[in-house]
Amino acid sequence: MDRDRGGGRRFDRGPREMFDVVCSDCGKQAQVPFKPDGTRPVYCQDCFAKRRPRRF
């Protein structure tokens, strides 16, 4: 079976461009894989994890 056909995911895009930001919650420097547009808060990894709803 040919793995390149069908709905399989391919992860050959290379490294993502990262953008420097200041966390909206704690004020630490952080990097995110998207360019913030300034209309929504951006969080560092720690603050984002605190705000994410718990999964059971």
Secondary structure, DSSP 8 states (H G I E B T S, - for coil): --TTSTT-----S-----EEEE-TTT--EEEESS---SSS----HHHHHHHS----
